[in-house]
């Protein structure tokens, strides 16, 4: 007789979407559903969304920065105060550095731009839902003060060239460094990100909002 161990079903991550553009809501709904998330509700009205979340916490809330009847930042603050465990991502058309900083201070764990490729956007939102801080690289500098930034400007420059597929020698030639120096920088970057390969390092940097994903 063959016996099998019982399998445990992993519950899908639950999400609520808030945007006053119906096309955006429908597109996000399809994208996250295709990625395996359970979109439990969508709202074009911020007040209704906040009231819904008062009695129904979820894993992820995605909110537009600019809504008709309420600021997206106010929604972030209200939801975070009610349920600090909910992960919140702000999704906007604007690479607004001040808004990115304010969103994180209010309790958001993600700040993403709507022109992000759709599959990459789903991956980044899943990253927010599962505990990562995911900030678009165009505004990441405003979120972390220089003394708090994970990587220095020079390290980021090298990482960007690694992401382009350049070798250590090619990076050295581009930045006027020896390839030994580039190797030392890359070793330091991997140590900071907790990675072991170039590919893993680039992927982790994208996940943390240090680099933009492929377009």
C-alpha positions in Angstrom: 0.0 0.0 0.0 1.3 3.5 -0.9 0.7 6.2 1.6 1.2 9.9 1.1 1.7 12.7 3.5 -1.3 15.1 3.8 -0.6 18.4 1.9 -1.2 21.8 3.5 -2.9 24.3 1.3 -1.2 27.7 1.4 -3.7 30.5 1.5 -3.4 33.1 -1.2 -2.3 36.5 -0.2 -5.3 38.8 0.1 -5.4 42.3 -1.4 -7.6 45.4 -1.5 -7.1 47.9 -4.4 -7.9 51.6 -4.2 -7.8 53.8 -7.3 -10.3 56.3 -8.7 -9.6 55.1 -12.3 -11.7 52.1 -13.2 -9.3 51.0 -15.9 -6.4 50.9 -13.4 -8.5 48.9 -10.9 -9.5 46.3 -13.6 -5.9 46.0 -14.8 -4.5 45.6 -11.3 -7.2 43.1 -10.4 -6.3 40.9 -13.4 -2.6 41.2 -12.8 -2.7 40.3 -9.2 -5.2 37.5 -9.7 -3.0 36.0 -12.4 -0.1 36.2 -10.0 -2.1 34.1 -7.5 -3.3 36.8 -5.1 -6.9 37.0 -3.9 -8.3 40.5 -4.6 -11.1 40.7 -2.0 -12.3 44.1 -3.0 -11.6 47.2 -5.2 -12.6 50.7 -4.4 -12.7 54.0 -6.2 -13.8 55.8 -3.0 -11.2 56.1 -0.3 -13.6 56.5 2.6 -15.4 53.3 1.7 -12.1 51.4 1.5 -11.0 52.6 4.9 -14.3 51.6 6.4 -14.1 48.2 4.8 -10.6 47.6 6.1 -11.7 48.6 9.6 -13.4 45.2 10.0 -11.5 43.1 7.4 -7.7 43.3 7.6 -5.9 41.9 4.5 -2.3 41.2 3.6 -1.8 44.0 1.1 -3.4 47.3 0.3 -2.5 49.1 -3.0 -3.6 52.7 -3.0 -3.2 55.5 -5.6 -1.3 58.6 -4.4 -3.9 61.0 -5.7 -7.6 60.3 -5.1 -10.7 62.4 -5.7 -12.0 62.6 -2.2 -8.9 61.8 -0.1 -5.2 61.8 -0.3 -3.6 58.4 -0.7 -1.2 59.4 2.1 -4.1 59.9 4.4 -5.3 56.4 3.5 -1.9 55.0 4.2 -1.9 56.7 7.6 -5.5 55.6 8.5 -4.9 52.0 7.5 -1.6 51.8 9.2 -3.0 53.1 12.5 -5.9 50.6 12.4 -3.8 47.6 11.3 0.0 48.1 11.5 0.4 44.5 10.2 -1.1 45.3 6.9 1.5 45.9 4.1 0.7 49.0 2.1 1.9 50.0 -1.4 1.4 53.4 -2.9 1.0 53.2 -6.7 1.3 56.5 -8.7 2.0 58.0 -12.0 4.4 60.5 -10.5 8.1 59.9 -9.4 7.5 62.3 -6.5 10.4 62.0 -4.1 8.7 64.0 -1.3 5.6 61.9 -1.6 7.7 58.7 -1.4 9.3 59.8 1.8 6.0 60.9 3.3 4.4 57.6 2.3 7.0 55.5 4.1 6.9 57.7 7.1 3.1 57.2 7.2 3.5 53.4 7.1 3.8 52.3 3.5 6.2 49.5 2.6 6.1 50.2 -1.1 6.2 53.1 -3.5 5.8 52.1 -7.1 5.4 53.9 -10.4 2.6 53.0 -12.8 4.8 52.8 -15.8 6.5 49.7 -14.3 6.1 46.7 -16.6 3.1 44.7 -15.5 4.8 41.4 -14.6 7.5 43.3 -12.7 4.8 45.3 -10.9 3.1 42.1 -9.8 6.4 40.8 -8.5 7.1 43.9 -6.6 3.7 44.1 -5.0 4.1 40.5 -3.9 7.4 41.5 -2.4 5.6 44.2 -0.4 2.9 41.8 0.7 5.5 39.3 1.9 7.5 41.7 4.0 10.0 43.6 1.8 10.4 47.3 1.5 10.1 48.0 -2.2 10.8 51.5 -3.4 11.1 52.5 -7.1 14.8 53.4 -7.7 13.7 56.8 -9.1 12.6 58.0 -5.6 14.6 55.6 -3.4 17.1 58.3 -2.5 14.4 60.4 -0.8 13.3 57.6 1.4 16.6 56.7 2.9 18.9 59.4 4.3 22.5 59.1 3.1 23.6 57.5 6.4 20.8 55.0 6.2 21.3 53.9 2.6 22.3 50.3 2.1 24.7 51.0 -0.8 26.9 54.0 -1.5 26.6 55.9 -4.8 29.8 54.3 -6.1 28.4 50.8 -5.2 25.1 51.6 -7.0 27.0 52.7 -10.1 28.9 49.4 -10.2 25.7 47.5 -9.5 23.9 49.2 -12.4 26.7 48.1 -14.8 26.5 44.6 -13.4 22.8 44.6 -14.2 23.7 45.6 -17.8 25.8 42.4 -18.0 29.3 44.0 -18.0 32.2 42.0 -16.7 34.5 43.3 -13.9 37.1 44.4 -16.5 34.4 46.3 -18.6 33.1 48.0 -15.5 36.6 49.0 -14.5 37.2 50.5 -17.9 33.9 52.4 -17.7 34.6 53.8 -14.2 38.4 54.1 -14.5 39.0 51.4 -11.8 41.1 48.2 -11.8 39.1 45.0 -12.2 40.5 44.0 -8.8 38.9 47.1 -7.2 35.6 46.3 -9.0 35.7 42.8 -7.6 36.3 44.2 -4.1 33.3 46.5 -4.5 31.1 43.7 -5.8 32.1 41.4 -2.8 31.1 44.2 -0.5 27.8 44.7 -2.3 27.0 41.0 -2.1 27.8 41.0 1.6 25.4 43.9 2.3 22.6 42.3 0.2 23.3 38.8 1.5 23.7 37.3 -2.0 26.2 34.9 -3.5 26.1 35.4 -7.3 25.8 38.4 -9.7 22.4 37.3 -10.9 21.1 36.9 -7.3 22.6 40.3 -6.4 20.8 42.1 -9.3 17.5 40.4 -8.5 17.8 41.3 -4.8 18.6 44.9 -5.7 15.6 45.1 -7.9 13.4 43.6 -5.2 14.6 46.2 -2.7 14.0 49.1 -5.1 17.8 49.8 -5.6 17.5 49.1 -9.3 14.8 49.2 -11.8 13.7 45.8 -13.2 14.1 45.0 -16.9 11.7 46.9 -19.2 
